Amino acid sequence: MSRLAHRKKTKSQGRPIGLSRRVYAPSLTDILENCLGKRVLWSWLACIPLALAIVVSWVAAAHAQDRSLTTEGVKAVLDNIWVLVAAILVIFMNAGFGMLETGFCRRKNAVNILAKNLIVFALTTLSFWAIGFSLMFGGGSGLIGSGGFFLSSGDISTYGIDRLNPNLTVTTFFLFQAAFAGTAATIVSGCVAERIQFSSFFIFSLLITGFSYPITGHWVWGGGWLSEIGFIDFAGSTVVHSVGGWAGLMGAAFLGPRIGKFQNNQVRAIPGHNMSISTLGCLILWIGWFGFNPGSALAANTAVPYIATTTNLAAAAGGVAATVTSWRVFGKPDLSMLINGILAGLVSITAGCASVSYQGAVLIGLIAGAIVVFAVSFFDSVRIDDPVGALSVHLVCGIWGTLAVGIFDLEKAGVHQFMVQLMGVGVIGLFTVILSSIFWQILRSTLGLRVTPEEEMVGLDIGEHGIEAYGGFHKEASDMEGY
């Protein structure tokens, strides 16, 4: 082979296949046009400048924020987020109260109880927004607040938030406090269950959250006279739970017992229809309390996990103590007492959860768990019909928890503090009893309080709402005894 032929062969072998001659290579635009279509392609391409503008603006805003976001700014954001989350947990407690009360009562009244527990937070939100929030936290005197009605002010000083935590916004603080107000009204629902007219409960809920609860709350949390003399109620053993209990006590007294509860001077047990949902309701409340107590720190700080721990310890101790006590008294461990024992521990630790030791929290819970068992029997003995044990849990253990601050507080325990606590419990209780009695009496004289005996026998689901929680359950009144 000649040199010329060899060079031609070598050149031909080294050239990639397909490149021996020039060919047309499609551009990226051509490929996209074929895949998407010309119109769609150019529509997308037109968005590129807009996307670039958005990115540039976002980067510029982020850069400006980075320059202005200080440590204090981060803390403010975290405080508001935590209190908002805590508020949501407390609001979710309404589900726990609804399930607990429904399970403890008879199935013929399930719709009525669920409706009361659902409507009460809606009513509370509106009444507290319009009037209650300002009466509780607005400026004024040591007896009652004022100003900023209908949440009309965005200035935190209007509602005294600047002295609690200046990082909080008005809206965050309002939502958290509205959840607490709803809890006080919900407690009343359990005390008057299975015989109250829905309309009367509707009106009373507005009155207690619009007037009674905010006034006594102002005395303690709004900078009022009780706070000035040193009364301590960190998260509301008295401000929330005892107030709801006192109002519920007077409601139960005005209504009288359910038909068949007391016969021939004997207490007749009327068992609940579904302990499963009552147990689930208890667990929901237990979880919700981690918003109730730690959220009352009103800040995302190191006190939050400490408060959560004391809260949990007291709840656990209360459940164990109630179980053991009921076992000893009744011969068998009672699930309803276990449930109320857990709640008793939670209520009792609420006042001192930030200022007692772990050992103190356990002792508070243990005593509350034992108290609640005997309190149930006490109210039966004085013919006060409390279908769910709300008085024993919220009123009695709310009082105990408030007094326990004077015994177990790490810094202020002593005779003086105990007397201050006792005074606060007494005056708040007296005021609530008087005002709620006036409300109940007015309602009884106008709308009426109690459903008719026929409605009570058939069930409030049919009598008050015209529907059943469990389809096909409706029976004649003569067949309803025991349900």
Summary of the structure (lengths in Angstrom):
residues: 483
radius of gyration: 32.0
end to end distance: 113.3
largest distance: 132.8
contacts: 1757
relative contact order: 0.12
helix: 73%
strand: 2%
